[in-house]
Amino acid sequence: MLTLHSLILAALLIVLGAAFFCCTAAWQSASMRFLRSEQAAYVTFGAGGLWFLFNVWNLSPADNLFNMDFGLFRMILLGLFGGTMAGAFFVVKDFLSVRGLAILILLFGASGLGAAFGHYDIPQRLFFVTLVYLLIAFATVIGAAPFYLRNLLEWLYAATGRARVLGGTFAALGGVLAVISFTY
């Protein structure tokens, strides 16, 4: 699973890096429209919400916190979180696609860190884990204040070289991660 998670992240970094490196007018327009796109919100927030509800559905009696067995309250939690997810489409439409992206990043991060956990005999995994923690920090910021992603994109596109540097960095990190993932 660690190799699969690493290859998925590497592929995403390479594709995103290529898009930022080329930085066409169409990409700039699409990335700015994504921020408040209702269709993108249905995809990202819907997928993130369903993934989270899937995790809640699969809670077991072993998943307890403060001596509360959340596996027993699964249906209540499903209703509470499912209602909150559905309500967000009506009440909090602004930047909902960015919040959905943050959810997807956080859930992928949790899954990736779970896959890397316990592989102490593989020091190369630390490159993957470092990238995942950076993504988690990024997702936490844009999830809490999604307008920061808009500000970041505006800053990137203000000068032509900035997006190319970010794209090259993403592609290079993705390439290194792809190579490292075959050494696990």
Z-matrix of the N, CA and C atoms (Angstrom, degrees):
N
C 1 1.446
C 2 1.529 1 111.90
N 3 1.317 2 116.66 1 -32.43
C 4 1.461 3 119.76 2 179.31
C 5 1.519 4 110.83 3 -62.64
N 6 1.319 5 116.72 4 -42.11
C 7 1.467 6 119.84 5 179.01
C 8 1.517 7 110.47 6 -64.41
N 9 1.326 8 117.67 7 -41.65
C 10 1.461 9 121.12 8 179.47
C 11 1.525 10 111.27 9 -62.43
N 12 1.322 11 116.92 10 -46.87
C 13 1.465 12 120.47 11 178.32
C 14 1.527 13 110.97 12 -61.48
N 15 1.327 14 116.70 13 -41.85
C 16 1.462 15 120.25 14 179.32
C 17 1.517 16 111.37 15 -63.70
N 18 1.323 17 117.21 16 -42.35
C 19 1.462 18 120.34 17 -179.49
C 20 1.531 19 111.81 18 -68.60
N 21 1.329 20 117.35 19 -36.82
C 22 1.468 21 120.12 20 176.17
C 23 1.516 22 110.30 21 -62.82
N 24 1.337 23 116.83 22 -47.40
C 25 1.463 24 120.01 23 179.21
C 26 1.524 25 110.84 24 -64.29
N 27 1.325 26 117.60 25 -40.41
C 28 1.469 27 120.55 26 178.79
C 29 1.519 28 110.75 27 -62.14
N 30 1.320 29 117.36 28 -44.23
C 31 1.470 30 120.34 29 179.45
C 32 1.521 31 111.38 30 -63.09
N 33 1.334 32 116.84 31 -42.51
C 34 1.463 33 120.08 32 178.39
C 35 1.527 34 111.45 33 -63.59
N 36 1.322 35 116.57 34 -41.52
C 37 1.465 36 119.69 35 178.85
C 38 1.528 37 111.55 36 -65.06
N 39 1.322 38 117.35 37 -40.25
C 40 1.466 39 120.35 38 -179.64
C 41 1.525 40 110.40 39 -67.09
N 42 1.328 41 117.52 40 -44.53
C 43 1.470 42 120.50 41 -179.84
C 44 1.524 43 110.54 42 -65.44
N 45 1.314 44 117.08 43 -46.42
C 46 1.463 45 120.65 44 178.83
C 47 1.527 46 110.41 45 -64.85
N 48 1.320 47 116.33 46 -39.19
C 49 1.460 48 119.98 47 177.74
C 50 1.518 49 111.83 48 -62.95
N 51 1.319 50 117.28 49 -42.12
C 52 1.469 51 120.31 50 178.18
C 53 1.520 52 110.73 51 -63.60
N 54 1.333 53 116.81 52 -40.64
C 55 1.465 54 119.87 53 179.98
C 56 1.527 55 111.18 54 -64.20
N 57 1.319 56 117.24 55 -43.78
C 58 1.463 57 119.56 56 178.66
C 59 1.525 58 111.62 57 -71.77
N 60 1.317 59 117.24 58 -33.67
C 61 1.463 60 119.82 59 -179.24
C 62 1.527 61 110.41 60 -67.09
N 63 1.329 62 116.86 61 -43.93
C 64 1.471 63 119.71 62 177.97
C 65 1.519 64 110.69 63 -71.03
N 66 1.325 65 116.83 64 -39.37
C 67 1.457 66 124.97 65 173.46
C 68 1.528 67 112.20 66 46.40
N 69 1.312 68 116.85 67 55.15
C 70 1.461 69 120.77 68 177.83
C 71 1.520 70 109.82 69 -73.79
N 72 1.306 71 115.74 70 165.21
C 73 1.467 72 120.41 71 178.17
C 74 1.526 73 110.43 72 -62.76
N 75 1.324 74 116.41 73 -35.38
C 76 1.464 75 120.08 74 178.62
C 77 1.535 76 110.69 75 -64.72
N 78 1.338 77 117.19 76 -41.41
C 79 1.468 78 120.86 77 178.47
C 80 1.518 79 110.47 78 -65.25
N 81 1.322 80 117.16 79 -43.90
C 82 1.461 81 120.14 80 178.91
C 83 1.518 82 110.88 81 -59.93
N 84 1.310 83 116.23 82 -45.54
C 85 1.458 84 120.78 83 -179.80
C 86 1.524 85 110.83 84 -64.40
N 87 1.325 86 116.80 85 -44.47
C 88 1.470 87 120.64 86 -178.87
C 89 1.528 88 111.14 87 -65.12
N 90 1.317 89 117.22 88 -41.47
C 91 1.464 90 119.35 89 -178.88
C 92 1.527 91 111.56 90 -68.43
N 93 1.325 92 117.90 91 -33.00
C 94 1.462 93 120.21 92 177.06
C 95 1.534 94 110.92 93 -74.88
N 96 1.337 95 117.13 94 -36.53
C 97 1.471 96 120.27 95 177.93
C 98 1.528 97 111.51 96 -69.03
N 99 1.334 98 116.45 97 -30.47
C 100 1.466 99 121.37 98 -179.89
C 101 1.527 100 111.56 99 -55.89
N 102 1.318 101 116.76 100 -36.30
C 103 1.457 102 121.47 101 -172.72
C 104 1.525 103 112.95 102 -55.88
N 105 1.335 104 116.78 103 -38.81
C 106 1.465 105 119.99 104 -177.30
C 107 1.519 106 112.67 105 -121.65
N 108 1.310 107 116.38 106 19.85
C 109 1.456 108 120.89 107 -177.90
C 110 1.524 109 111.10 108 -75.32
N 111 1.329 110 115.59 109 128.21
C 112 1.456 111 119.99 110 178.28
C 113 1.529 112 110.88 111 -70.20
N 114 1.340 113 116.23 112 -37.49
C 115 1.468 114 119.49 113 178.48
C 116 1.529 115 110.92 114 -65.83
N 117 1.328 116 117.01 115 -42.56
C 118 1.465 117 120.24 116 177.58
C 119 1.526 118 110.80 117 -64.10
N 120 1.331 119 116.97 118 -33.92
C 121 1.457 120 120.56 119 177.89
C 122 1.524 121 110.84 120 -64.70
N 123 1.338 122 116.23 121 -41.20
C 124 1.465 123 118.83 122 177.80
C 125 1.526 124 110.96 123 -61.21
N 126 1.328 125 116.27 124 -38.19
C 127 1.466 126 119.75 125 -178.44
C 128 1.533 127 110.67 126 -74.29
N 129 1.336 128 116.97 127 -56.16
C 130 1.465 129 119.64 128 -173.61
C 131 1.521 130 112.61 129 -71.75
N 132 1.330 131 117.11 130 -50.47
C 133 1.463 132 119.44 131 -178.21
C 134 1.522 133 110.59 132 -70.43
N 135 1.329 134 116.40 133 -36.55
C 136 1.462 135 119.45 134 176.99
C 137 1.517 136 111.65 135 -63.65
N 138 1.337 137 116.65 136 -47.54
C 139 1.465 138 120.31 137 179.56
C 140 1.530 139 111.12 138 -64.84
N 141 1.324 140 116.88 139 -43.48
C 142 1.461 141 120.00 140 178.77
C 143 1.512 142 111.98 141 -63.93
N 144 1.329 143 116.58 142 -42.09
C 145 1.458 144 120.07 143 178.85
C 146 1.514 145 112.48 144 -65.48
N 147 1.327 146 116.75 145 -42.28
C 148 1.465 147 119.80 146 178.67
C 149 1.527 148 111.43 147 -66.38
N 150 1.323 149 116.90 148 -38.61
C 151 1.469 150 120.06 149 177.05
C 152 1.528 151 110.05 150 -62.37
N 153 1.346 152 115.55 151 -43.59
C 154 1.463 153 119.30 152 178.90
C 155 1.526 154 110.67 153 -64.00
N 156 1.337 155 117.77 154 -43.45
C 157 1.458 156 120.43 155 178.11
C 158 1.527 157 111.67 156 -63.44
N 159 1.336 158 116.42 157 -34.55
C 160 1.465 159 120.54 158 174.53
C 161 1.526 160 110.20 159 -61.06
N 162 1.341 161 116.24 160 -42.12
C 163 1.470 162 119.84 161 178.07
C 164 1.526 163 111.26 162 -64.58
N 165 1.340 164 116.47 163 -39.66
C 166 1.467 165 119.96 164 178.18
C 167 1.526 166 109.88 165 -65.42
N 168 1.329 167 116.88 166 -41.72
C 169 1.463 168 120.64 167 179.90
C 170 1.529 169 111.34 168 -60.60
N 171 1.316 170 116.59 169 -32.27
C 172 1.462 171 121.29 170 -177.25
C 173 1.528 172 113.52 171 -93.34
N 174 1.329 173 117.78 172 15.90
C 175 1.459 174 120.05 173 173.82
C 176 1.523 175 109.29 174 -64.44
N 177 1.296 176 115.70 175 141.55
C 178 1.461 177 120.40 176 179.60
C 179 1.528 178 108.95 177 -118.25
N 180 1.314 179 117.30 178 169.55
C 181 1.467 180 119.24 179 176.60
C 182 1.530 181 113.03 180 -58.87
N 183 1.325 182 117.12 181 -19.71
C 184 1.463 183 119.78 182 178.83
C 185 1.533 184 111.83 183 -75.37
N 186 1.337 185 117.30 184 -16.42
C 187 1.461 186 121.39 185 -179.72
C 188 1.520 187 109.40 186 -87.25
N 189 1.318 188 116.06 187 76.15
C 190 1.450 189 117.53 188 179.29
C 191 1.519 190 110.30 189 -118.47
N 192 1.307 191 113.95 190 153.91
C 193 1.462 192 121.52 191 -178.85
C 194 1.523 193 106.20 192 -142.30
N 195 1.287 194 117.43 193 132.73
C 196 1.464 195 122.48 194 -178.53
C 197 1.531 196 110.89 195 55.09
N 198 1.342 197 115.72 196 38.79
C 199 1.468 198 122.83 197 179.10
C 200 1.528 199 112.62 198 60.04
N 201 1.328 200 117.31 199 25.49
C 202 1.462 201 121.81 200 174.64
C 203 1.519 202 107.75 201 -109.60
N 204 1.290 203 116.83 202 122.31
C 205 1.455 204 122.13 203 -179.30
C 206 1.529 205 108.77 204 -83.19
N 207 1.350 206 116.71 205 97.72
C 208 1.455 207 120.48 206 -177.17
C 209 1.524 208 112.35 207 -69.21
N 210 1.329 209 117.34 208 -19.96
C 211 1.454 210 119.87 209 176.26
C 212 1.527 211 111.96 210 -62.92
N 213 1.339 212 116.77 211 -31.15
C 214 1.464 213 120.92 212 178.64
C 215 1.528 214 111.75 213 -73.45
N 216 1.315 215 117.05 214 -26.91
C 217 1.464 216 121.67 215 -177.85
C 218 1.530 217 111.91 216 -98.61
N 219 1.310 218 115.97 217 20.48
C 220 1.461 219 121.14 218 -173.89
C 221 1.525 220 112.55 219 -55.48
N 222 1.308 221 118.64 220 -45.87
C 223 1.464 222 121.65 221 -176.99
C 224 1.529 223 111.16 222 -67.11
N 225 1.317 224 116.84 223 -38.90
C 226 1.466 225 120.31 224 177.83
C 227 1.523 226 109.74 225 -65.02
N 228 1.329 227 116.19 226 -44.68
C 229 1.463 228 120.13 227 178.82
C 230 1.525 229 111.51 228 -64.07
N 231 1.332 230 117.17 229 -40.08
C 232 1.465 231 120.30 230 177.25
C 233 1.525 232 110.94 231 -60.33
N 234 1.320 233 116.47 232 -45.00
C 235 1.459 234 120.10 233 179.19
C 236 1.518 235 112.01 234 -64.88
N 237 1.318 236 116.52 235 -43.30
C 238 1.465 237 121.22 236 -179.09
C 239 1.530 238 111.30 237 -64.19
N 240 1.337 239 116.62 238 -51.58
C 241 1.464 240 119.80 239 -177.92
C 242 1.522 241 111.84 240 -72.95
N 243 1.329 242 117.88 241 -35.77
C 244 1.464 243 120.46 242 177.11
C 245 1.513 244 111.31 243 -64.89
N 246 1.329 245 116.83 244 -41.18
C 247 1.467 246 120.41 245 176.37
C 248 1.515 247 112.35 246 -65.00
N 249 1.311 248 116.19 247 -39.56
C 250 1.467 249 120.44 248 177.59
C 251 1.522 250 110.53 249 -64.46
N 252 1.329 251 116.28 250 -41.36
C 253 1.466 252 120.31 251 178.97
C 254 1.522 253 110.68 252 -63.72
N 255 1.322 254 116.74 253 -46.96
C 256 1.467 255 120.12 254 -179.80
C 257 1.529 256 110.82 255 -64.47
N 258 1.321 257 116.35 256 -40.50
C 259 1.466 258 120.14 257 179.77
C 260 1.513 259 113.58 258 -65.28
N 261 1.319 260 116.48 259 -29.40
C 262 1.469 261 119.81 260 -179.69
C 263 1.524 262 111.31 261 -63.13
N 264 1.331 263 117.68 262 -30.69
C 265 1.461 264 120.42 263 179.10
C 266 1.526 265 111.98 264 -67.28
N 267 1.324 266 117.29 265 -21.72
C 268 1.459 267 120.82 266 -178.68
C 269 1.524 268 112.57 267 -102.25
N 270 1.314 269 117.42 268 -31.69
C 271 1.463 270 121.23 269 -172.11
C 272 1.524 271 112.48 270 -99.78
N 273 1.327 272 118.48 271 -41.79
C 274 1.462 273 122.70 272 -172.55
C 275 1.531 274 109.62 273 -117.15
N 276 1.317 275 118.06 274 61.90
C 277 1.460 276 120.95 275 -175.76
C 278 1.530 277 112.78 276 -73.27
N 279 1.326 278 117.28 277 -28.72
C 280 1.458 279 120.93 278 -174.25
C 281 1.527 280 110.70 279 -67.26
N 282 1.317 281 117.22 280 125.12
C 283 1.464 282 124.23 281 179.18
C 284 1.527 283 112.27 282 60.39
N 285 1.323 284 118.25 283 25.55
C 286 1.459 285 120.58 284 -179.45
C 287 1.524 286 111.41 285 -66.11
N 288 1.329 287 116.80 286 -31.17
C 289 1.471 288 119.36 287 177.95
C 290 1.526 289 110.86 288 -66.48
N 291 1.323 290 116.88 289 -34.68
C 292 1.468 291 120.36 290 178.14
C 293 1.526 292 109.74 291 -69.43
N 294 1.310 293 116.28 292 -40.98
C 295 1.464 294 119.28 293 177.33
C 296 1.526 295 110.81 294 -64.35
N 297 1.325 296 116.42 295 -37.97
C 298 1.463 297 119.87 296 176.30
C 299 1.510 298 111.71 297 -64.12
N 300 1.334 299 116.42 298 -40.60
C 301 1.465 300 120.37 299 175.82
C 302 1.518 301 110.77 300 -60.98
N 303 1.336 302 116.93 301 -40.81
C 304 1.468 303 120.68 302 178.17
C 305 1.522 304 110.62 303 -62.72
N 306 1.332 305 117.23 304 -41.10
C 307 1.469 306 120.47 305 178.41
C 308 1.523 307 110.26 306 -61.55
N 309 1.334 308 116.24 307 -46.23
C 310 1.466 309 119.94 308 -179.66
C 311 1.526 310 111.68 309 -61.74
N 312 1.327 311 116.52 310 -41.20
C 313 1.470 312 120.12 311 179.00
C 314 1.529 313 110.11 312 -64.29
N 315 1.330 314 117.00 313 -43.97
C 316 1.462 315 120.15 314 -179.03
C 317 1.527 316 111.71 315 -65.38
N 318 1.321 317 117.10 316 -41.12
C 319 1.463 318 119.29 317 179.27
C 320 1.525 319 111.41 318 -69.35
N 321 1.342 320 116.74 319 -38.44
C 322 1.464 321 118.95 320 175.46
C 323 1.529 322 109.64 321 -64.63
N 324 1.326 323 117.04 322 -39.42
C 325 1.459 324 120.79 323 178.55
C 326 1.516 325 112.04 324 -61.55
N 327 1.341 326 116.52 325 -43.39
C 328 1.460 327 119.89 326 178.75
C 329 1.531 328 110.64 327 -63.63
N 330 1.318 329 115.81 328 -41.81
C 331 1.462 330 119.57 329 179.14
C 332 1.534 331 111.08 330 -67.08
N 333 1.321 332 116.42 331 -41.08
C 334 1.460 333 120.60 332 179.66
C 335 1.518 334 112.59 333 -66.48
N 336 1.326 335 116.03 334 -42.24
C 337 1.461 336 118.73 335 177.96
C 338 1.522 337 111.03 336 -66.90
N 339 1.327 338 116.51 337 -34.65
C 340 1.458 339 119.95 338 175.20
C 341 1.519 340 111.89 339 -63.83
N 342 1.335 341 115.90 340 -37.86
C 343 1.469 342 119.76 341 178.53
C 344 1.523 343 111.53 342 -69.10
N 345 1.333 344 116.79 343 -32.49
C 346 1.465 345 120.31 344 -178.61
C 347 1.523 346 112.58 345 -84.34
N 348 1.329 347 116.74 346 -16.31
C 349 1.460 348 120.50 347 -176.45
C 350 1.526 349 111.02 348 -63.74
N 351 1.291 350 115.03 349 133.89
C 352 1.456 351 121.11 350 175.68
C 353 1.517 352 115.33 351 88.44
N 354 1.320 353 117.37 352 -7.02
C 355 1.470 354 120.26 353 179.29
C 356 1.534 355 109.99 354 -91.61
N 357 1.312 356 115.47 355 58.21
C 358 1.456 357 120.55 356 -176.44
C 359 1.523 358 112.39 357 -70.61
N 360 1.309 359 116.34 358 -18.07
C 361 1.460 360 120.41 359 179.46
C 362 1.528 361 112.02 360 -80.85
N 363 1.321 362 117.94 361 -2.63
C 364 1.470 363 122.53 362 179.86
C 365 1.532 364 108.33 363 -116.31
N 366 1.320 365 118.58 364 91.00
C 367 1.469 366 119.19 365 -177.65
C 368 1.536 367 113.21 366 -67.81
N 369 1.333 368 118.12 367 -20.26
C 370 1.463 369 120.55 368 179.45
C 371 1.531 370 111.62 369 -64.72
N 372 1.332 371 117.24 370 -21.93
C 373 1.450 372 120.38 371 -179.17
C 374 1.519 373 111.89 372 -63.04
N 375 1.325 374 117.11 373 -19.92
C 376 1.457 375 120.75 374 -178.14
C 377 1.536 376 112.05 375 -66.05
N 378 1.327 377 117.24 376 -28.12
C 379 1.466 378 119.39 377 175.16
C 380 1.524 379 109.68 378 -64.54
N 381 1.325 380 116.48 379 -46.64
C 382 1.462 381 121.50 380 177.13
C 383 1.523 382 110.63 381 -61.79
N 384 1.328 383 117.44 382 -46.73
C 385 1.457 384 121.86 383 -177.62
C 386 1.529 385 110.83 384 -62.41
N 387 1.316 386 117.56 385 -39.54
C 388 1.464 387 121.12 386 177.95
C 389 1.523 388 110.80 387 -62.09
N 390 1.334 389 116.70 388 -45.39
C 391 1.465 390 119.86 389 177.96
C 392 1.530 391 111.30 390 -62.10
N 393 1.320 392 116.47 391 -39.58
C 394 1.465 393 120.14 392 179.78
C 395 1.520 394 110.38 393 -65.30
N 396 1.325 395 118.11 394 -42.36
C 397 1.466 396 119.76 395 178.49
C 398 1.528 397 111.42 396 -65.23
N 399 1.325 398 117.75 397 -36.30
C 400 1.466 399 119.69 398 175.22
C 401 1.533 400 111.11 399 -64.13
N 402 1.329 401 116.33 400 -40.30
C 403 1.466 402 120.40 401 176.59
C 404 1.528 403 111.28 402 -64.72
N 405 1.324 404 117.14 403 -39.70
C 406 1.467 405 120.54 404 178.61
C 407 1.526 406 110.39 405 -62.99
N 408 1.330 407 117.21 406 -42.77
C 409 1.466 408 120.12 407 177.47
C 410 1.530 409 110.63 408 -62.63
N 411 1.337 410 116.51 409 -43.34
C 412 1.463 411 121.08 410 178.13
C 413 1.528 412 110.98 411 -61.93
N 414 1.331 413 117.12 412 -44.69
C 415 1.459 414 121.16 413 -178.91
C 416 1.524 415 111.47 414 -65.84
N 417 1.313 416 116.98 415 -34.65
C 418 1.459 417 120.26 416 178.15
C 419 1.524 418 110.43 417 -64.30
N 420 1.326 419 116.41 418 -41.84
C 421 1.466 420 120.53 419 -179.80
C 422 1.526 421 110.58 420 -67.50
N 423 1.331 422 117.84 421 -49.52
C 424 1.471 423 118.47 422 -176.78
C 425 1.519 424 112.06 423 -73.76
N 426 1.326 425 117.75 424 -22.34
C 427 1.454 426 119.81 425 175.52
C 428 1.523 427 111.38 426 -72.28
N 429 1.313 428 116.82 427 -37.55
C 430 1.461 429 121.17 428 -179.77
C 431 1.530 430 112.05 429 -81.39
N 432 1.310 431 116.95 430 -36.00
C 433 1.469 432 121.78 431 -178.97
C 434 1.530 433 108.66 432 -137.39
N 435 1.331 434 117.49 433 80.28
C 436 1.470 435 120.67 434 -172.42
C 437 1.523 436 114.23 435 -64.74
N 438 1.313 437 117.52 436 -20.24
C 439 1.459 438 119.09 437 178.81
C 440 1.523 439 111.82 438 -67.31
N 441 1.332 440 117.61 439 -16.67
C 442 1.468 441 119.79 440 175.36
C 443 1.530 442 111.70 441 -64.59
N 444 1.320 443 117.55 442 -31.51
C 445 1.463 444 120.13 443 175.98
C 446 1.528 445 109.97 444 -66.64
N 447 1.329 446 116.78 445 -40.83
C 448 1.469 447 120.53 446 175.49
C 449 1.533 448 110.01 447 -60.71
N 450 1.323 449 116.58 448 -45.38
C 451 1.465 450 119.88 449 179.30
C 452 1.526 451 111.31 450 -62.47
N 453 1.321 452 117.06 451 -39.85
C 454 1.463 453 121.17 452 178.36
C 455 1.528 454 110.67 453 -63.22
N 456 1.327 455 117.23 454 -45.76
C 457 1.463 456 120.05 455 179.81
C 458 1.527 457 111.55 456 -65.01
N 459 1.322 458 117.39 457 -40.49
C 460 1.469 459 120.03 458 177.39
C 461 1.525 460 110.13 459 -62.11
N 462 1.323 461 117.53 460 -41.47
C 463 1.457 462 120.93 461 178.44
C 464 1.522 463 110.86 462 -65.61
N 465 1.342 464 117.08 463 -41.50
C 466 1.468 465 120.76 464 179.55
C 467 1.521 466 111.78 465 -61.38
N 468 1.321 467 116.54 466 -42.55
C 469 1.459 468 120.41 467 -175.18
C 470 1.524 469 113.54 468 -84.07
N 471 1.330 470 117.68 469 -6.58
C 472 1.462 471 120.65 470 179.38
C 473 1.528 472 111.40 471 -68.29
N 474 1.305 473 118.00 472 -31.43
C 475 1.471 474 122.81 473 177.09
C 476 1.529 475 107.43 474 -127.60
N 477 1.321 476 116.37 475 136.63
C 478 1.465 477 120.43 476 -172.42
C 479 1.529 478 113.27 477 -63.91
N 480 1.289 479 118.94 478 -33.16
C 481 1.459 480 121.20 479 -175.10
C 482 1.514 481 114.52 480 -74.64
N 483 1.321 482 117.94 481 -23.97
C 484 1.464 483 120.35 482 -175.06
C 485 1.532 484 111.86 483 -64.04
N 486 1.314 485 116.65 484 -47.45
C 487 1.466 486 119.98 485 -178.84
C 488 1.528 487 110.53 486 -65.19
N 489 1.331 488 116.80 487 -36.17
C 490 1.461 489 119.86 488 178.77
C 491 1.531 490 111.23 489 -65.88
N 492 1.321 491 117.19 490 -39.95
C 493 1.469 492 120.65 491 178.50
C 494 1.527 493 110.06 492 -65.15
N 495 1.343 494 116.96 493 -44.99
C 496 1.458 495 120.00 494 178.12
C 497 1.522 496 110.53 495 -62.75
N 498 1.321 497 117.26 496 -43.89
C 499 1.461 498 120.87 497 179.16
C 500 1.515 499 112.24 498 -62.32
N 501 1.316 500 116.86 499 -43.40
C 502 1.463 501 120.57 500 177.53
C 503 1.515 502 111.99 501 -63.58
N 504 1.323 503 116.48 502 -38.88
C 505 1.465 504 120.73 503 178.42
C 506 1.524 505 110.62 504 -65.41
N 507 1.343 506 116.51 505 -46.12
C 508 1.468 507 119.76 506 177.88
C 509 1.520 508 111.23 507 -59.83
N 510 1.335 509 117.06 508 -46.46
C 511 1.467 510 120.59 509 -178.41
C 512 1.530 511 110.96 510 -63.73
N 513 1.330 512 116.90 511 -40.18
C 514 1.467 513 120.08 512 179.42
C 515 1.531 514 110.72 513 -65.97
N 516 1.342 515 116.58 514 -44.48
C 517 1.465 516 119.77 515 177.97
C 518 1.531 517 110.69 516 -62.35
N 519 1.325 518 116.69 517 -40.22
C 520 1.457 519 120.45 518 177.69
C 521 1.514 520 112.19 519 -64.37
N 522 1.332 521 116.80 520 -40.64
C 523 1.462 522 120.22 521 178.16
C 524 1.519 523 112.15 522 -64.96
N 525 1.322 524 116.27 523 -44.15
C 526 1.471 525 119.91 524 178.34
C 527 1.528 526 110.46 525 -63.41
N 528 1.336 527 116.42 526 -42.76
C 529 1.453 528 119.81 527 179.37
C 530 1.540 529 111.48 528 -64.03
N 531 1.318 530 116.92 529 -37.90
C 532 1.470 531 120.16 530 178.66
C 533 1.520 532 110.25 531 -63.11
N 534 1.331 533 116.47 532 -43.13
C 535 1.467 534 119.32 533 179.24
C 536 1.527 535 110.42 534 -66.24
N 537 1.335 536 116.22 535 -44.87
C 538 1.469 537 120.01 536 -178.86
C 539 1.525 538 111.17 537 -63.02
N 540 1.324 539 117.14 538 -34.74
C 541 1.467 540 119.32 539 -175.84
C 542 1.522 541 112.97 540 -64.16
N 543 1.318 542 117.23 541 -21.57
C 544 1.463 543 119.60 542 177.31
C 545 1.526 544 113.03 543 -84.73
N 546 1.343 545 117.12 544 -0.90
C 547 1.462 546 119.93 545 179.34
C 548 1.528 547 112.03 546 -101.71
N 549 1.326 548 118.39 547 1.84
C 550 1.476 549 121.00 548 -179.58
C 551 1.501 550 109.80 549 -69.81
